[in-house]
C-alpha cells in the first residue's frame, strides 16, 4: 500500500502535468519532463533536480522561454523561488547560476521571516547574491524591516552594482516620488541614518543627489541628511 506522501507526490505530479501540457506550443515530452522536475522541487527531491540540471545543456529550448545558460524554464525558477526546502536552493546554487538570477532569488526570499527563509538568505548571500534587481522595481511595503534584517545578517548595504554603478540608496532615489509616498521616504531616511554613502558616482557620473533631483526626491534626501547630522 502506498504511503500518504507517495500518494500526494503522484497527485501533485499529475496536476502539474495537466497544467504544463496545457501550455501552447509544448509537446508531450517537454510537458512530461517539466512536470517531473516541478514535482521534485515541490517535494524536496534534490536528486531529480540535480539530474535535470546536469543534463540541462541538451534541454529542448522549445519547452519554455529561457534566459539562463542552464536553460531552465521560468516555471522551474518560480518553483525554486517559492520552495520551503533549503536543500533545493543549495542544490540549485551548486550550478553556474547567473548573477541576475541569484539576485532575483534574494529579493524573492527577502520577505520571509521563517527560519528556512533566513537560512536561504544567508546561503544566497554566501553565493554572491545582492539586492540588485534587473527590473529596477521599487520594493517598498515593509521594506525598512526587511533592510534591517539584511543589515543584521551582515549584508553590505554600501555594495555598488557592477551593472549600474549604483548603491541601493541610489536605486531608491530613482523611484517615482508619486508612487512611493511615506514608505519611500522612510526607506531613504533609513539608508542615510545607517551611513549608506551618498558621495559615490555611478556609471553615468551621477551621485545620489543628481538622481534624486531627477525623480523629485531631492528634498526627502536633503531632510534625511540633515536629520543624520
N, C-alpha and C positions, 0 to 999 in steps of 0.2 A: 504493500500500500504506500502511495506516495506521501511524503511529508507535507505539512502545510506550506512550508517555504517553497518546496518544489512546485506545488500547485500554483502558488502566487507567481512564481517565475514563468511558468508556462502561459498563464493567463495574461500577464504583463507583456510577454513576448508576442502573443497573438494580437493584442490590442495595438501595439506599436507597429506590427507588420501591416495591419489594416490601414493605419494612418499613413505610413510611409508609402505603401503601394498605391495609395490613392493620389499621390502627388503626380502632377502632369509630367510626362517625359521620362518616368522611371520604368525600367524593365524589371521583370521579376527577380533576376539575380541580384540586382542592385538593392532592391527593396528588402530582400531576404538578408543580405549581408548587413545592411544598416540596422535592421530590426534586432539582429543578434547582438550587435555591438551596443546599441542603446540599452537593451535589456541587461547586458553585462554591467554597464556603468551603473544602472539603477540598483543592481544588487551587489555592487562592490566586487565584481568579478575581475580582478586585475589581470589574470592570466589571459582571458579572452581579449581584453583591451590591448595588452602588450603584443599579443599575436597579430592583432589587426594593425597596430602601429608599426610593427616590424615589417609587415608586407605592404605598407601604405604607398610605397613608391610605384607600385603597379596597380593601385586602386583606380577604378574606372572614373574618369573625370565627368562622365555623363550622369553619374549618380546624384551629384549635388553641386551647388556652387561652392567653389573653393578659393581661399585666399591665403593658403598656408602651404609651404613646401611638403608638409606631411600629408597634404591632400585630404584633410578631414572634412566632413560635411558640417555645415552650420548647425545642424541639429545635434551633432556629436558635441560640439563646443558648448551648446546650450545645456546638454545633459551634464557635462563635466562641471560647468559653472554652477549648476544647481545641486550637485551631489552633496550628500552628508558623509560620504566615505573618504576620509583623508588619504587612504591608500590609493584611491583612484587618482587624486590630484598628484600624489607623489609619483605614481607610475607615469602619468602624462608628462610630468616635468623631467623625466629621465631622457626624453627625446629633445631634438633641437627645435623647441617651440620658439617661434619668432617673438621678439621683444614686445611688439604691439599686442600679440595675443596674451602674453603674460600680464601686460598692463590692464587689458580688459578684464582678466580674471581677478586682478587685485581690486579693481573697482567693484566687481560683482560680489566679492566676499566682504567688502568693506562695511556693509550694514549689518552683518551678523554679530550677535552678541553671545552666541553659543560657544562652548569650548572647541567644537570642530571648526567653527568659523575663525576663531582666534588662531588656532593651530595652522589653518590654511593660509592665513595672512603671513604668519611667520615663515612658513615654507616658501611662499611666493617671494617674499622679501629676500630670503636667502638665495633665491634663484634670480635675483636682479630684476624683479618687477617693481615698477614705480607708478605713481599717480599721474600718468601722462596719457591722457585719453585722446585717441586719434580723431574722434568726432568732436572734440572740443566742447563736450557737453558740460554745462554748469550744474554740478550736483550740489543741491542746497539744503534739502529737507533734513534737519537734524545733523547737518554736516559738522558743526563745531564739536559735538560729542564724538563723532567718528574721527575727526582730526586729532582730538585729544587722545583717543585710543591709539592711533598711529604713533603719536609722539611718545606715549608711554611704552610702546613696543620698540622704540629706538629708530623709527623711520626718520630719515633726514629730510625735513621739510624745506631745507635750503637747496635740495638737489636741483640741478639745472638740466633740462631736457636736451639731449643731442639733436632731437628733431626740430625744436623751435628756438632753443636758447633761453627759454622762459623757466623761471622757477614757478612754484604753484601759486604764489601771490600774484604774479604777473598774469597767469592764466585766468585767475578770478577777477582781476582788474579789467579783463577784456569781456567779461559777461555783460549782458544787457542790463542797464540800470532799471529799466521799466519792468523787466521780468523778475529781477532779484529781490527788490524790496528789503525789508528788515533782515531777512535771512542772509542775503548777500552782504549787507553792511556788517553783520555780526561776524561773518567769516573773515572779511578783510581786517576788522579790528582784532580778531584773534591772531591772525598771522603777524600783524605788526607788534602785538603785545608780547609774542614769544621770540621776536627778533628775526623773523624771516626777512632777508635782505631786500632793500628797495633800490640799491645803488648799482646793480649789475645791468649790463646791456645784452639784449638778445641778438639773434642773427640779423635782425633788421636795424640794429643800432638803437633800439628803444629801451628805456627803463620803465619801471612800473608807473611812474608819473605820466610819461608820454602815453602809455596805453590807457590809463585812467582818464586822461583828458579826452581821448577819442571816444571812450564808452560813456562818458558823463559821470564817472565815479571819482573824479579828482577831489571833490570836496570831502567825500567819505574817507578817502585815503589821507588827506591832509589832517582831518579831525583825528583819525586814528593815530597818526604820527605825533600830534600834539598831546594826545592822551598818554602816549607811551613815554613821553619825556619826564 
